[in-house]
């Protein structure tokens, strides 16, 4: 496997972690809780792993007696924020292309276009293969990805997203290059520290992966019975656009 899993600067989430919950980036992911609960009930899942878990709000929503919920994230700051919020629930810093986990799970999930941060098909295959490796036979892998409409109609220009969080003013702009299928989003956080104003900047990049390629990579990684559903991520707002694909893949072959 060559190259980093994503093109995020190492400290991209150092400041973002402090205001992630306040800008409500999790509202789409949390809206999928009922769907995940249905999958949990369908296979009687007790051991659940979240990839790119962030500050852990999705795992809190799914917490229930008898369930083992683990989470990994590439950002130490996100994991630190999740540990404060969730106490002793298992968390680890790590990459989804090389999971620091050796156990088996019933269900693995990854939400809010985290998979789009994987910039190459080689690394996307590695992430899918790792999810399959830690799933038991009959387990389920569910995740979402931005589709082409998300990049062409949302990322490709328009007004910046600006929100005043309790710990700083967050401004996110975006653009999309159809030639390279790469979306670029400069992020700026203005905050006050020790009586002075400071500004933190980072640039986030995502890759559009065609659905046909995603399905092929899932099959190559050992998944069967793969389904894809187009969804509107924010139906409660005036945003009538099927901008995401929700993928569900079953680990029906022999354990790896």
URURFEN-V634061 format. One record per residue. N is the residue number from 1. RES is the residue in one small letter. BURIAL is + if it has 9 or more other ideal C-beta (glycine too) atoms within 8 Angstrom, else -. Layout:
n=N res=RES burial=BURIAL
n=N res=RES burial=BURIAL
This chain:
n=1 res=x burial=-
n=2 res=x burial=-
n=3 res=x burial=-
n=4 res=x burial=-
n=5 res=x burial=+
n=6 res=x burial=+
n=7 res=x burial=-
n=8 res=x burial=+
n=9 res=x burial=-
n=10 res=x burial=-
n=11 res=x burial=-
n=12 res=x burial=+
n=13 res=x burial=+
n=14 res=x burial=+
n=15 res=x burial=+
n=16 res=x burial=+
n=17 res=x burial=+
n=18 res=x burial=+
n=19 res=x burial=+
n=20 res=x burial=+
n=21 res=x burial=-
n=22 res=x burial=+
n=23 res=x burial=+
n=24 res=x burial=-
n=25 res=x burial=-
n=26 res=x burial=+
n=27 res=x burial=-
n=28 res=x burial=+
n=29 res=x burial=+
n=30 res=x burial=+
n=31 res=x burial=-
n=32 res=x burial=+
n=33 res=x burial=+
n=34 res=x burial=-
n=35 res=x burial=+
n=36 res=x burial=+
n=37 res=x burial=+
n=38 res=x burial=-
n=39 res=x burial=+
n=40 res=x burial=+
n=41 res=x burial=-
n=42 res=x burial=-
n=43 res=x burial=+
n=44 res=x burial=-
n=45 res=x burial=+
n=46 res=x burial=-
n=47 res=x burial=+
n=48 res=x burial=+
n=49 res=x burial=+
n=50 res=x burial=+
n=51 res=x burial=+
n=52 res=x burial=+
n=53 res=x burial=+
n=54 res=x burial=+
n=55 res=x burial=+
n=56 res=x burial=+
n=57 res=x burial=+
n=58 res=x burial=+
n=59 res=x burial=+
n=60 res=x burial=+
n=61 res=x burial=-
n=62 res=x burial=+
n=63 res=x burial=-
n=64 res=x burial=-
n=65 res=x burial=-
n=66 res=x burial=-
n=67 res=x burial=+
n=68 res=x burial=-
n=69 res=x burial=+
n=70 res=x burial=+
n=71 res=x burial=+
n=72 res=x burial=+
n=73 res=x burial=+
n=74 res=x burial=+
n=75 res=x burial=+
n=76 res=x burial=-
n=77 res=x burial=+
n=78 res=x burial=+
n=79 res=x burial=+
n=80 res=x burial=+
n=81 res=x burial=+
n=82 res=x burial=+
n=83 res=x burial=+
n=84 res=x burial=-
n=85 res=x burial=+
n=86 res=x burial=+
n=87 res=x burial=-
n=88 res=x burial=-
n=89 res=x burial=+
n=90 res=x burial=-
n=91 res=x burial=+
n=92 res=x burial=+
n=93 res=x burial=+
n=94 res=x burial=+
n=95 res=x burial=-
n=96 res=x burial=+
n=97 res=x burial=+
n=98 res=x burial=-
n=99 res=x burial=+
n=100 res=x burial=-
n=101 res=x burial=+
n=102 res=x burial=-
n=103 res=x burial=-
n=104 res=x burial=-
n=105 res=x burial=+
n=106 res=x burial=+
n=107 res=x burial=+
n=108 res=x burial=+
n=109 res=x burial=+
n=110 res=x burial=+
n=111 res=x burial=+
n=112 res=x burial=+
n=113 res=x burial=+
n=114 res=x burial=+
n=115 res=x burial=+
n=116 res=x burial=+
n=117 res=x burial=+
n=118 res=x burial=+
n=119 res=x burial=+
n=120 res=x burial=+
n=121 res=x burial=-
n=122 res=x burial=+
n=123 res=x burial=+
n=124 res=x burial=+
n=125 res=x burial=+
n=126 res=x burial=+
n=127 res=x burial=+
n=128 res=x burial=+
n=129 res=x burial=+
n=130 res=x burial=+
n=131 res=x burial=+
n=132 res=x burial=+
n=133 res=x burial=-
n=134 res=x burial=+
n=135 res=x burial=+
n=136 res=x burial=+
n=137 res=x burial=+
n=138 res=x burial=-
n=139 res=x burial=+
n=140 res=x burial=+
n=141 res=x burial=+
n=142 res=x burial=+
n=143 res=x burial=+
n=144 res=x burial=+
n=145 res=x burial=+
n=146 res=x burial=+
n=147 res=x burial=+
n=148 res=x burial=-
n=149 res=x burial=+
n=150 res=x burial=+
n=151 res=x burial=+
n=152 res=x burial=+
n=153 res=x burial=-
n=154 res=x burial=+
n=155 res=x burial=+
n=156 res=x burial=+
n=157 res=x burial=-
n=158 res=x burial=-
n=159 res=x burial=-
n=160 res=x burial=-
n=161 res=x burial=-
n=162 res=x burial=-
n=163 res=x burial=-
n=164 res=x burial=-
n=165 res=x burial=+
n=166 res=x burial=-
n=167 res=x burial=-
n=168 res=x burial=+
n=169 res=x burial=+
n=170 res=x burial=+
n=171 res=x burial=+
n=172 res=x burial=+
n=173 res=x burial=-
n=174 res=x burial=+
n=175 res=x burial=+
n=176 res=x burial=+
n=177 res=x burial=+
n=178 res=x burial=-
n=179 res=x burial=-
n=180 res=x burial=-
n=181 res=x burial=+
n=182 res=x burial=+
n=183 res=x burial=+
n=184 res=x burial=+
n=185 res=x burial=+
n=186 res=x burial=+
n=187 res=x burial=+
n=188 res=x burial=+
n=189 res=x burial=+
n=190 res=x burial=+
n=191 res=x burial=+
n=192 res=x burial=-
n=193 res=x burial=-
n=194 res=x burial=-
n=195 res=x burial=-
n=196 res=x burial=-
n=197 res=x burial=-
n=198 res=x burial=-
n=199 res=x burial=-
n=200 res=x burial=+
n=201 res=x burial=-
n=202 res=x burial=+
n=203 res=x burial=+
n=204 res=x burial=+
n=205 res=x burial=+
n=206 res=x burial=+
n=207 res=x burial=+
n=208 res=x burial=+
n=209 res=x burial=+
n=210 res=x burial=-
n=211 res=x burial=+
n=212 res=x burial=-
n=213 res=x burial=+
n=214 res=x burial=+
n=215 res=x burial=+
n=216 res=x burial=-
n=217 res=x burial=+
n=218 res=x burial=+
n=219 res=x burial=+
n=220 res=x burial=-
n=221 res=x burial=+
n=222 res=x burial=+
n=223 res=x burial=+
n=224 res=x burial=+
n=225 res=x burial=-
n=226 res=x burial=+
n=227 res=x burial=-
n=228 res=x burial=+
n=229 res=x burial=-
n=230 res=x burial=-
n=231 res=x burial=+
n=232 res=x burial=+
n=233 res=x burial=+
n=234 res=x burial=-
n=235 res=x burial=-
n=236 res=x burial=-
n=237 res=x burial=-
n=238 res=x burial=-
n=239 res=x burial=-
n=240 res=x burial=-
n=241 res=x burial=+
n=242 res=x burial=-
n=243 res=x burial=+
n=244 res=x burial=+
n=245 res=x burial=+
n=246 res=x burial=+
n=247 res=x burial=+
n=248 res=x burial=+
n=249 res=x burial=+
n=250 res=x burial=+
n=251 res=x burial=+
n=252 res=x burial=-
n=253 res=x burial=-
n=254 res=x burial=-
n=255 res=x burial=-
n=256 res=x burial=-
